[in-house]
Amino acid sequence: MTFALADLPIEALAEDAWLLRFGDTIDTAVNDRVHAAAARLQANLGGVECVPAYASLLLRFDVAQWLGDDGLFSAERLRAAIAAAWDAGSSTGKTPREVSIPVCYGGDAGADLHEVAAHAGMSADEVVRRHVAALYRVAMLGFAPGFPYLLGLDHALAVPRRSHPRIRVPAGSVAIGGQQTGIYPQALPGGWHLIGRTPVCLFDLAAASPSLLQPGDHVRFRAIDEREYERLAASAGL
């Protein structure tokens, strides 16, 4: 990273949470900086959890670990530790994990596919072709447990959110909202356009790692037909 810690505003969100701000836009370059900072601090700063978002990095900590001589929380001590971790050097990080997500596009699984196609001025088949052609990165998890916000959508597929959100979007729905694409891990309200559905379970509290996808992961979508969807869904017990 070529930017300095001193260049980043630090905001106290709660007594046990600070926020580093890198910008205020959904931008690949900004998100690159967020993930690079998360890797560096997580590697060199023990006892602090780093949670990346699109343009900010949440630092969560146990207040009891950062007490001063007076027995009270010392912001100066934590700031010094953050600065030392930053100066310790870049983390080599891990090679991003690539996850393949099978998706049944259109029909009942993707009720808004033709609407997205009409907005983009292309056929539904072309929307699917472009959607599966991209390599996406999990920029962050948010909105609901396990919901991945994915960067990498073909700009031609961007479409404004629905004017009337749905009360219930089925679990596994793959959707587009603005310049983002994502996957609903549970049945939830939502205002993004539904273009398909995956039989893959994205969030399972009983699993060792409840969220299938993690920030920084790479995602590729794979188009499947209804028959394969039903087979995979049955295998997953859905």
C-alpha positions in Angstrom: 0.0 0.0 0.0 1.3 3.5 -0.8 -1.0 5.4 1.5 -0.3 6.3 5.1 -2.3 5.5 8.2 -2.3 9.2 9.0 -4.2 9.9 5.8 -7.2 7.8 7.0 -9.9 9.3 9.3 -10.6 7.2 12.3 -14.1 7.3 13.7 -15.2 5.9 17.0 -18.5 4.0 16.4 -18.8 2.5 19.9 -16.7 1.9 23.0 -15.3 -1.3 21.4 -15.4 -0.4 17.7 -13.5 2.1 15.5 -13.8 2.7 11.8 -11.1 3.5 9.2 -12.5 5.4 6.2 -10.9 5.0 2.8 -13.6 6.9 0.7 -17.3 7.1 0.2 -17.9 5.3 -3.2 -18.3 1.8 -4.5 -15.0 1.5 -6.3 -12.7 -1.4 -7.0 -9.6 0.6 -6.3 -10.9 1.8 -3.0 -12.0 -1.7 -2.0 -8.6 -3.0 -2.9 -7.1 -0.6 -0.3 -9.6 -1.7 2.3 -8.7 -5.4 1.8 -5.0 -4.7 1.7 -5.3 -2.8 5.0 -7.4 -5.5 6.6 -4.8 -8.1 5.6 -1.9 -6.0 7.1 -3.6 -5.2 10.3 -5.1 -8.6 10.9 -1.7 -10.2 10.4 0.1 -7.7 12.8 -2.4 -6.6 15.3 -3.4 -9.3 17.8 -6.8 -9.1 19.5 -8.4 -6.8 17.0 -11.0 -8.1 14.5 -10.9 -6.4 11.1 -14.2 -6.3 9.1 -13.9 -4.8 5.6 -16.7 -3.0 3.8 -16.8 -1.3 0.5 -14.9 1.8 1.5 -14.2 1.4 5.2 -12.6 -1.0 7.7 -14.2 -1.8 11.1 -11.9 -2.5 13.9 -13.5 -4.4 16.8 -11.6 -4.9 20.1 -12.0 -5.9 23.7 -11.7 -2.7 25.7 -10.2 -4.6 28.7 -7.1 -5.4 26.6 -6.4 -1.7 26.0 -6.4 -0.1 29.5 -4.0 2.6 30.6 -2.2 2.9 33.9 -5.3 4.4 35.4 -7.3 1.3 34.6 -9.4 3.1 32.0 -9.5 2.5 28.2 -6.6 4.2 26.5 -7.3 5.3 23.0 -3.6 6.4 22.7 -2.4 2.9 23.5 -4.7 1.4 20.8 -3.7 4.0 18.3 -0.1 3.3 18.9 -0.6 -0.5 18.4 -2.5 0.2 15.2 0.3 2.4 13.9 3.0 -0.2 14.9 1.0 -2.9 13.1 0.7 -0.7 10.1 4.4 0.0 10.1 5.3 -3.7 10.5 4.9 -4.0 6.7 2.6 -5.4 4.2 1.1 -8.9 4.7 1.7 -11.3 1.8 -1.9 -12.4 2.4 -3.5 -15.5 1.0 -4.3 -16.3 -2.6 -8.0 -15.5 -2.9 -10.2 -18.5 -2.8 -12.4 -19.0 -5.9 -15.9 -20.4 -5.4 -18.1 -21.6 -8.2 -21.8 -20.9 -7.7 -24.3 -22.8 -9.9 -27.3 -20.6 -10.9 -30.5 -21.4 -12.7 -31.3 -18.2 -14.6 -34.8 -16.9 -15.6 -38.2 -18.5 -15.2 -39.5 -18.7 -11.7 -35.9 -18.6 -10.4 -35.2 -15.2 -12.0 -38.5 -13.3 -12.4 -36.8 -10.1 -13.4 -34.3 -11.4 -16.0 -36.3 -10.1 -18.9 -36.8 -6.7 -17.3 -33.0 -6.5 -16.8 -32.5 -7.5 -20.4 -34.9 -4.9 -21.7 -33.2 -2.2 -19.6 -29.8 -3.2 -20.9 -31.1 -3.4 -24.5 -30.0 -7.0 -25.0 -31.5 -10.5 -24.9 -31.9 -12.5 -21.8 -29.4 -15.0 -23.0 -26.8 -12.2 -23.4 -27.5 -11.0 -19.9 -26.8 -14.5 -18.6 -23.7 -14.8 -20.8 -22.3 -11.6 -19.5 -23.2 -12.4 -15.9 -21.4 -15.7 -15.9 -18.4 -14.3 -17.8 -17.2 -12.0 -15.0 -14.9 -12.9 -12.1 -16.4 -11.3 -8.9 -14.8 -10.4 -5.6 -16.7 -10.5 -2.3 -16.3 -6.8 -1.4 -18.0 -7.3 1.9 -20.7 -9.1 3.8 -23.7 -7.2 5.0 -27.5 -6.5 5.0 -28.1 -10.0 6.4 -25.8 -12.8 7.7 -23.8 -14.3 4.8 -25.1 -11.8 2.2 -22.2 -11.2 -0.3 -21.9 -7.8 -2.0 -20.0 -8.7 -5.2 -17.8 -6.3 -7.3 -17.1 -7.0 -10.9 -20.6 -6.7 -12.6 -20.5 -5.9 -16.3 -21.5 -2.2 -16.4 -24.0 -2.9 -19.2 -26.0 -5.0 -16.7 -26.4 -2.3 -14.1 -30.1 -1.5 -13.4 -31.7 0.7 -10.7 -33.3 -1.1 -7.7 -36.9 -1.9 -8.0 -39.3 0.9 -7.2 -41.4 -1.5 -5.2 -39.3 -4.0 -3.1 -40.5 -7.5 -2.6 -41.7 -8.5 0.9 -40.0 -11.9 0.4 -37.2 -12.9 -1.8 -36.4 -16.6 -1.9 -33.2 -17.9 -0.4 -30.5 -18.4 -3.0 -31.8 -15.7 -5.3 -29.1 -14.1 -7.4 -29.9 -10.4 -8.0 -28.7 -7.1 -9.5 -29.1 -3.8 -7.7 -27.4 -0.8 -9.3 -23.8 -1.7 -10.2 -23.8 -4.6 -7.7 -24.7 -8.2 -7.8 -25.4 -10.4 -4.8 -27.0 -13.5 -3.4 -29.8 -13.6 -0.8 -28.7 -16.2 1.8 -32.1 -16.5 3.4 -35.7 -15.6 2.5 -35.6 -11.8 3.0 -37.3 -8.6 1.9 -35.4 -7.1 -1.0 -35.5 -4.5 -3.8 -32.9 -5.9 -6.2 -33.8 -7.5 -9.5 -33.9 -11.3 -9.4 -32.2 -12.9 -12.4 -31.6 -16.5 -11.1 -31.3 -18.8 -8.1 -28.7 -21.1 -6.7 -29.3 -24.3 -4.7 -26.1 -23.6 -2.7 -26.6 -22.8 1.0 -24.7 -19.6 1.7 -25.3 -19.4 5.5 -25.5 -22.3 8.0 -25.2 -21.5 11.7 -24.4 -25.2 12.4 -21.3 -25.0 10.1 -17.8 -24.4 11.5 -17.7 -21.3 9.3 -21.4 -20.3 9.0 -20.9 -18.0 5.9 -19.9 -19.9 2.8 -18.3 -16.8 1.3 -15.8 -14.5 3.0 -14.7 -11.0 2.1 -11.9 -11.2 -0.5 -13.1 -14.5 -2.0 -13.5 -14.7 -5.7 -16.8 -15.9 -7.2 -17.7 -17.3 -10.6 -21.3 -18.1 -11.5 -22.1 -21.2 -13.6 -25.4 -21.4 -15.5 -27.4 -24.6 -14.9 -30.8 -25.8 -16.1 -33.9 -26.5 -13.9 -33.1 -30.2 -13.9 -29.6 -29.7 -12.5 -31.0 -27.2 -10.0 -33.5 -29.7 -8.7 -30.8 -32.4 -8.4 -28.4 -30.1 -6.6 -31.1 -28.8 -4.3 -32.1 -32.4 -3.4 -28.5 -33.3 -2.7 -28.3 -30.3 -0.4 -31.5 -31.2 1.4 -33.3 -28.1 0.3 
